[in-house]
Structure formats: C-alpha cells, structure tokens
Amino acid sequence: MSFLMDTYKRLPVSFVRGEGVYLYDEKGKKYLDLVGGVAVNVLGHSDPDLVRALCEQAHKLWHVSNLYQNPWQEETAKLLVEQFGEPAKVFFCNSGAEANEGAIKLARRYFWEKGEKRYRIITFKNSFHGRTFGAMSATAQEKIHKGFEPLLDGFDYAELNDIKSVERLLRKETAGIMLEVIQGEGGINEAEGEFLAKVEELCRREGLLLIVDEVQTGLGRTGKFYGYQHFGIKPDIITLAKGLGGGFPIGCVIAREEVAQAFKPGSHGSTFGGNALACACAKVVIEKVLKLLDHVEEVGNYFKERLSPFGRVKGRGLMLGLEREENCQEVVLKALERGLLINCTAERVIRFVPPLIIQKEHVDFAIEVLREIL
C-alpha cells in the first residue's frame, strides 16, 4: 500500500545514489541518465562544487524569509541580469509554474499601472507552462485542462510558427504573447527564427509584452545561456527554474526594469523564494554552466547526428527529441532494462535532456542501446 496520491506513472526502479551522469539503484545497478531529473540536474549528480556550496551554506544560514535583506539573492540576480544583457530586475520563487504565474501577474499589473485594461495573453498549442491554475490555463493542451474547468479567463491559443494565427487573436485587451522557443512537454517543437522575429515585431508595434518561458530551455540547455539568444530577439520578461538550482528547488522571473517596476511591496511574494540555501546553489550552477556552453553545443550536435538514422531529430544543444511513428513508452521500458534512462513526451517523441556534462562516449553508449531496441 502506498500513502502517496496517484499523480505519477512511476517506472519500476528506485535510485539510491548518483554520481556524474550515472544513477544507481538499490541493487547497485548503474544507469546512464539522459533525463537529468527532467532537465534539472545540469551539473549531473553529486557535483563536488555544488555539494560544497550547499554544505557550507547549510552550516551558516538556510532561511529567514524575504522580510530582510538577502545578499545571496543579490549576487545570483546580478549574474542572471548580466546574461539578460540589459537593465532588469529579478523575482525569486521555487518552481517553473510559480515563475510563470509571476510573469502572468506582472504582465497584468504592468498595464493596470498604466491605466490600460489589458490582461489577455496569447500562448501556443502544445505549450506547457505548469500545473498551478494560471500556468495551467496558459498551457494550450486539453489533456492538462481535463477535469479542472472552468479555466482562468484571459488566454488565447495560437498555432506555433503561424503568425497569422497570432494576429487573428489580437484584441484591445491583449497584454502580451507568451511562448517557449522549444516546446519541451509538447514534443520538442522548435519555434522558427523568422516566426519569432515577427512575433517580436508584432509586440513592439502593438505595445505588447513578449514573455519567454525559459524554464526548460534556460541555463545552457540549448547551447546558449538562454534559449531565446539563438534568435536575436529581446523579451520583456523571461522565466527560469529547472536547472537553475542544479536539483535544489528555485525559480525566478526576470523582467526589463520598466516592466519590473509594476511590482510594488505587497503586490507579489514568496515565503521560500530565493532563500539563502537555494541561491548559494544557483550561484554555483550559473558560474559552471557559463563554462559549459561550447561543450553543450559540440556534444549536442554530435548526439543529433548520431540519432538521425532512427527518425526525425528535433531540438538544439542537449534538448533533443527523436520522433517515432509509434508510441515510445515501450522503448523507455526496454532502455531501462539495459541501464539507459530516457523519457517519452507527446507519446511519440523520445526526449533527451541529460546533464550538460555528458561526453561523446556516453552518447555512443546510448546509441548502441537504441540500436538494439529500435
């Protein structure tokens, strides 16, 4: 008998230890981890610098709430803003869903402060922004909504890479456009550069906010620190989580200074958001990821090339998807038996989001296992 709610379809394995790109079960069997906690463990398991930072901070101070000054937040925010590339402010929270909730609230508050009744946000079919109520309503997937209706009003769903479908949804109440440059849960669907340029142009012309959900694409996952940097666009707001703490829960909203000023004391908050322990971890992750970007691009290109004989390969860097004709859940189970951890998303896409420290020889092992199975 389990005392847990039945919200996850768990695989028949339990891990007790991790080291680098490997996980070990209770019998000592080794598994190559190409799931990375779903794009979370960017430095792998038990990274010594991350463990050291966590332990040192744990002996000093964990949490005092956001009622007081927080130098750990300031240090981490500075690093994030430097990569954002223009004056901006950061709000820390605990997860990707919370970060996206914060972005939605900020967009509404921004126009309220300006005296404009704009609150609607255009998002995209097959997107995924989280499972809290606002983030779920922004997510344009019926299976995520089922049983939780009525949804929060204020979201309109367009087709990715179809600018006409975006333009048709424009109203006088539209506040912004929210998107992922690569849809992770939707099946590693890539936004086209020309489309993103047109979306940004539309936002500037209509006075809308451009919000980029970087929860899965951020922190070096695609070979750039932020995924949007591949395309030369400049968002007004971005959201981060997953890899930011290397496994320790932390998320954030980053917004251009003018937009960020819409949040005033008391307008938004988070009890645990950006506490000393979380920020000590995030600071190490950011510093180490910045040194891994060229490596991610090189190994990602190698992985993509080696996957190509098995089907259509989508994605960038170490956020890759192999699209198959059949449901790939059986492939996940067969790979598990052979000591390889992979993930199925959108039913027919095998998703690879491994630690960013993965090497080419690890890719070679994965390819051999997939060749056996496929």
C-alpha positions as CSV (number, residue, x, y, z in Angstrom):
1,M,0.0,0.0,0.0
2,S,1.3,3.5,-0.9
3,F,0.5,6.6,1.1
4,L,1.1,8.8,-2.0
5,M,-1.5,10.3,-4.3
6,D,-1.6,8.6,-7.6
7,T,-0.4,11.5,-9.7
8,Y,2.6,9.9,-11.4
9,K,3.1,6.8,-13.5
10,R,6.4,5.7,-12.0
11,L,8.8,3.4,-13.6
12,P,9.8,0.2,-11.8
13,V,13.1,1.4,-10.4
14,S,14.2,3.2,-7.2
15,F,17.5,5.1,-7.1
16,V,19.7,5.5,-4.0
17,R,22.8,7.3,-5.3
18,G,24.0,9.4,-8.2
19,E,27.4,10.4,-9.4
20,G,28.1,12.5,-12.5
21,V,25.9,11.3,-15.4
22,Y,25.0,8.0,-13.6
23,L,22.4,6.8,-11.2
24,Y,22.5,3.6,-9.1
25,D,19.6,1.6,-7.8
26,E,19.3,-0.3,-4.5
27,K,21.0,-3.3,-6.1
28,G,23.9,-1.3,-7.3
29,K,23.0,-1.4,-11.0
30,K,24.3,1.6,-12.9
31,Y,22.1,3.7,-15.3
32,L,23.2,6.4,-17.7
33,D,20.9,9.3,-17.0
34,L,19.6,11.1,-20.1
35,V,16.6,12.5,-18.3
36,G,18.5,14.6,-15.8
37,G,15.6,15.0,-13.4
38,V,13.7,16.4,-16.5
39,A,16.3,19.0,-17.5
40,V,17.1,19.8,-13.8
41,N,20.4,18.2,-13.0
42,V,22.5,20.3,-15.3
43,L,25.8,19.6,-13.5
44,G,24.9,15.9,-13.0
45,H,24.6,14.2,-9.7
46,S,26.7,15.0,-6.6
47,D,28.7,17.7,-8.3
48,P,31.5,18.4,-5.8
49,D,31.3,22.2,-6.1
50,L,27.6,22.2,-5.7
51,V,27.7,19.8,-2.8
52,R,30.4,22.0,-1.1
53,A,28.3,25.2,-1.6
54,L,25.2,23.5,-0.2
55,C,27.0,22.2,2.8
56,E,28.9,25.4,3.6
57,Q,25.7,27.4,3.4
58,A,23.8,24.8,5.4
59,H,26.2,25.4,8.3
60,K,25.6,29.2,8.1
61,L,22.0,30.1,7.3
62,W,19.1,28.4,5.4
63,H,16.1,30.6,5.5
64,V,15.0,33.9,7.1
65,S,12.2,34.9,4.7
66,N,12.0,37.9,2.4
67,L,11.3,40.3,5.2
68,Y,15.0,41.0,5.4
69,Q,17.9,41.9,3.1
70,N,19.2,38.9,1.2
71,P,22.8,39.3,-0.2
72,W,22.6,35.8,-1.7
73,Q,19.7,36.8,-3.9
74,E,21.5,40.0,-5.0
75,E,24.6,38.0,-6.1
76,T,22.6,35.4,-8.0
77,A,20.3,38.1,-9.6
78,K,23.4,40.1,-10.8
79,L,24.7,37.0,-12.7
80,L,21.3,36.4,-14.3
81,V,20.8,40.0,-15.3
82,E,24.3,40.1,-16.8
83,Q,23.3,37.3,-19.2
84,F,20.0,39.1,-19.9
85,G,22.0,41.9,-21.3
86,E,20.0,45.0,-20.4
87,P,18.8,46.7,-17.2
88,A,16.4,44.2,-15.5
89,K,15.1,43.1,-12.1
90,V,14.7,39.5,-10.7
91,F,12.0,38.0,-8.6
92,F,12.8,34.6,-7.0
93,C,10.4,31.8,-6.3
94,N,10.5,28.0,-6.1
95,S,9.4,26.4,-9.4
96,G,8.7,26.9,-13.0
97,A,5.0,27.1,-12.5
98,E,5.4,29.8,-9.9
99,A,7.7,31.7,-12.2
100,N,5.1,31.6,-14.9
101,E,2.4,32.6,-12.5
102,G,4.6,35.6,-11.6
103,A,5.1,36.5,-15.2
104,I,1.3,36.4,-15.9
105,K,0.7,38.6,-12.8
106,L,3.4,41.0,-13.8
107,A,2.0,41.5,-17.3
108,R,-1.4,42.3,-15.9
109,R,-0.1,44.6,-13.2
110,Y,2.1,46.4,-15.7
111,F,-0.9,47.5,-17.8
112,W,-3.0,48.2,-14.7
113,E,-0.3,50.6,-13.5
114,K,-0.5,52.3,-16.9
115,G,-4.3,52.6,-16.6
116,E,-4.9,50.2,-19.5
117,K,-7.4,47.3,-19.3
118,R,-5.1,44.8,-20.9
119,Y,-5.0,41.3,-19.3
120,R,-5.2,38.7,-22.1
121,I,-2.2,36.7,-23.1
122,I,-1.7,34.7,-26.3
123,T,0.0,31.3,-25.8
124,F,0.5,28.4,-28.2
125,K,-0.9,25.0,-28.8
126,N,1.2,22.1,-27.3
127,S,2.8,24.6,-24.9
128,F,3.4,23.7,-21.3
129,H,3.7,26.4,-18.6
130,G,2.9,24.5,-15.4
131,R,0.1,22.9,-13.4
132,T,-0.9,25.7,-11.0
133,F,-4.1,27.4,-12.0
134,G,-2.9,30.3,-14.0
135,A,0.0,28.4,-15.6
136,M,-2.3,25.5,-16.4
137,S,-4.8,27.9,-18.1
138,A,-1.9,29.4,-20.1
139,T,-0.9,25.8,-21.2
140,A,-2.7,25.1,-24.5
141,Q,-3.2,21.3,-24.0
142,E,-6.6,19.9,-23.5
143,K,-5.3,16.8,-21.6
144,I,-3.8,19.2,-19.0
145,H,-7.1,21.0,-18.5
146,K,-9.4,17.9,-18.3
147,G,-11.4,17.9,-15.1
148,F,-10.2,21.3,-13.9
149,E,-12.5,23.5,-15.8
150,P,-13.6,26.3,-15.9
151,L,-10.1,27.6,-16.5
152,L,-8.8,31.1,-15.7
153,D,-10.1,33.5,-18.3
154,G,-7.6,35.6,-20.3
155,F,-5.7,33.2,-22.5
156,D,-6.0,32.7,-26.3
157,Y,-4.2,29.8,-28.1
158,A,-2.4,30.3,-31.4
159,E,-0.5,27.9,-33.7
160,L,3.3,27.8,-33.3
161,N,5.1,29.2,-36.3
162,D,1.9,30.7,-37.8
163,I,2.0,34.5,-37.4
164,K,-1.5,34.9,-39.0
165,S,-3.0,32.7,-36.2
166,V,-1.4,35.1,-33.7
167,E,-2.7,38.2,-35.4
168,R,-6.2,36.8,-35.6
169,L,-6.3,36.6,-31.8
170,L,-5.3,40.2,-31.1
171,R,-7.8,42.2,-29.1
172,K,-7.8,45.6,-27.4
173,E,-7.4,43.6,-24.1
174,T,-4.3,41.7,-25.3
175,A,-1.4,42.3,-22.9
176,G,1.3,40.0,-24.3
177,I,2.5,36.9,-26.1
178,M,4.0,34.0,-24.0
179,L,6.0,31.2,-25.7
180,E,8.7,28.6,-25.4
181,V,11.4,28.8,-28.1
182,I,11.4,25.0,-27.9
183,Q,8.2,23.3,-26.6
184,G,9.6,20.7,-24.2
185,E,6.5,18.8,-22.9
186,G,4.8,19.4,-26.3
187,G,7.3,17.2,-28.1
188,I,10.5,19.3,-28.6
189,N,8.7,21.5,-31.1
190,E,11.0,24.3,-32.3
191,A,9.9,27.9,-33.0
192,E,11.3,29.2,-36.3
193,G,13.6,32.2,-36.2
194,E,11.6,34.1,-38.8
195,F,8.4,33.5,-36.8
196,L,10.0,34.7,-33.5
197,A,11.2,37.9,-35.3
198,K,7.7,38.5,-36.5
199,V,6.3,37.9,-33.0
200,E,8.7,40.4,-31.5
201,E,7.9,42.9,-34.3
202,L,4.2,42.5,-33.6
203,C,4.7,43.1,-29.8
204,R,6.6,46.3,-30.5
205,R,4.0,47.5,-33.0
206,E,1.1,46.8,-30.7
207,G,2.7,47.7,-27.4
208,L,2.5,44.1,-26.1
209,L,4.9,42.3,-23.7
210,L,7.0,39.5,-25.1
211,I,7.2,36.7,-22.4
212,V,9.6,33.8,-23.0
213,D,9.2,30.7,-20.8
214,E,12.9,29.5,-20.4
215,V,12.0,27.0,-17.6
216,Q,13.3,24.1,-19.8
217,T,15.4,25.9,-22.4
218,G,17.3,28.1,-20.0
219,L,20.6,27.6,-18.1
220,G,22.7,26.4,-21.1
221,R,20.3,23.6,-22.1
222,T,20.3,24.6,-25.8
223,G,24.0,25.8,-26.1
224,K,23.2,29.4,-25.2
225,F,22.6,30.5,-21.6
226,Y,19.0,31.5,-22.5
227,G,17.3,29.7,-25.4
228,Y,16.0,32.9,-26.9
229,Q,19.6,34.1,-27.5
230,H,19.8,31.8,-30.6
231,F,17.3,34.1,-32.4
232,G,18.4,37.7,-31.6
233,I,15.1,38.6,-30.0
234,K,14.7,40.7,-26.8
235,P,12.0,39.6,-24.4
236,D,10.4,41.8,-21.9
237,I,10.0,39.0,-19.3
238,I,11.6,35.6,-19.1
239,T,11.0,32.8,-16.6
240,L,13.5,30.2,-15.2
241,A,13.6,27.2,-12.9
242,K,14.5,23.5,-13.5
243,G,18.3,23.7,-14.0
244,L,18.8,26.9,-12.0
245,G,19.4,25.1,-8.7
246,G,21.0,22.0,-10.2
247,G,18.4,20.0,-8.3
248,F,17.7,22.4,-5.5
249,P,14.2,24.0,-5.9
250,I,14.4,27.6,-7.2
251,G,12.8,29.6,-10.0
252,C,12.7,33.2,-11.0
253,V,11.1,35.9,-13.2
254,I,13.4,38.4,-14.9
255,A,11.9,41.5,-16.4
256,R,13.1,44.7,-18.1
257,E,13.5,47.4,-15.5
258,E,10.5,49.4,-16.7
259,V,8.2,46.4,-16.6
260,A,9.6,45.1,-13.3
261,Q,8.6,48.4,-11.6
262,A,5.0,47.4,-11.8
263,F,5.6,45.1,-8.8
264,K,5.4,47.1,-5.6
265,P,5.9,45.9,-2.0
266,G,2.9,43.7,-1.2
267,S,1.9,43.1,-4.8
268,H,3.6,39.7,-5.1
269,G,5.7,37.4,-2.9
270,S,7.0,34.0,-1.9
271,T,7.8,32.7,1.5
272,F,10.6,30.3,0.5
273,G,11.6,32.1,-2.8
274,G,15.3,32.6,-3.2
275,N,16.3,31.7,0.3
276,A,20.0,31.6,1.2
277,L,20.4,27.8,0.6
278,A,18.7,28.0,-2.9
279,C,20.7,31.0,-4.0
280,A,24.0,29.5,-2.8
281,C,23.3,26.6,-5.1
282,A,22.1,28.7,-8.0
283,K,25.2,30.9,-8.0
284,V,27.5,27.8,-8.4
285,V,25.3,26.4,-11.2
286,I,25.3,29.7,-13.1
287,E,29.1,30.1,-12.9
288,K,29.7,26.5,-14.0
289,V,27.1,26.4,-16.8
290,L,28.7,29.5,-18.4
291,K,31.8,27.5,-18.9
292,L,29.9,24.6,-20.4
293,L,28.1,26.3,-23.3
294,D,30.6,25.4,-26.1
295,H,30.7,21.8,-24.8
296,V,26.9,21.6,-24.9
297,E,26.8,22.8,-28.5
298,E,29.5,20.3,-29.5
299,V,28.1,17.2,-27.8
300,G,24.6,18.2,-28.8
301,N,25.5,18.4,-32.5
302,Y,27.3,15.0,-32.2
303,F,24.2,13.5,-30.4
304,K,21.8,14.9,-33.0
305,E,23.9,13.5,-35.9
306,R,24.1,10.0,-34.3
307,L,20.3,10.0,-33.6
308,S,19.4,10.9,-37.2
309,P,19.3,7.3,-38.6
310,F,16.5,6.4,-36.1
311,G,14.0,9.1,-37.2
312,R,13.3,12.8,-37.2
313,V,15.5,14.6,-34.7
314,K,14.3,17.9,-33.2
315,G,15.8,20.4,-30.8
316,R,19.1,22.2,-30.0
317,G,22.1,21.5,-27.8
318,L,21.2,18.9,-25.2
319,M,17.4,19.4,-25.5
320,L,16.7,16.8,-28.2
321,G,13.7,14.8,-29.3
322,L,13.6,11.7,-31.6
323,E,10.2,11.5,-33.3
324,R,8.9,8.0,-34.0
325,E,5.8,6.6,-35.8
326,E,4.8,4.6,-32.7
327,N,4.1,5.3,-29.0
328,C,7.6,5.2,-27.5
329,Q,6.7,4.3,-23.9
330,E,7.8,0.7,-24.6
331,V,11.1,2.0,-25.8
332,V,11.6,3.7,-22.4
333,L,11.0,0.5,-20.6
334,K,13.4,-1.5,-22.8
335,A,16.1,1.1,-22.4
336,L,15.6,1.0,-18.6
337,E,16.3,-2.8,-18.6
338,R,19.6,-2.0,-20.4
339,G,20.7,0.7,-18.0
340,L,19.6,3.7,-20.0
341,L,17.2,6.4,-18.8
342,I,15.2,8.2,-21.4
343,N,11.8,9.8,-21.4
344,C,8.7,9.8,-23.7
345,T,6.8,13.0,-24.3
346,A,3.9,13.8,-26.6
347,E,3.5,10.0,-26.9
348,R,5.8,9.6,-29.9
349,V,8.8,11.6,-29.1
350,I,11.8,10.2,-27.1
351,R,13.2,13.2,-25.2
352,F,16.8,13.6,-24.2
353,V,17.7,16.3,-21.6
354,P,20.8,14.9,-19.9
355,P,23.2,16.6,-17.6
356,L,25.2,19.2,-19.5
357,I,28.5,17.4,-18.5
358,I,27.7,14.4,-20.7
359,Q,30.5,13.2,-23.0
360,K,30.6,11.7,-26.5
361,E,31.3,8.3,-25.2
362,H,28.1,8.4,-23.2
363,V,26.2,9.3,-26.4
364,D,27.8,6.3,-28.1
365,F,26.5,4.0,-25.3
366,A,23.0,5.4,-25.7
367,I,23.1,5.0,-29.5
368,E,24.1,1.3,-29.1
369,V,21.2,0.7,-26.7
370,L,18.8,2.4,-29.0
371,R,20.1,0.4,-32.0
372,E,19.3,-2.8,-30.1
373,I,15.8,-1.7,-29.2
374,L,14.7,0.1,-32.4
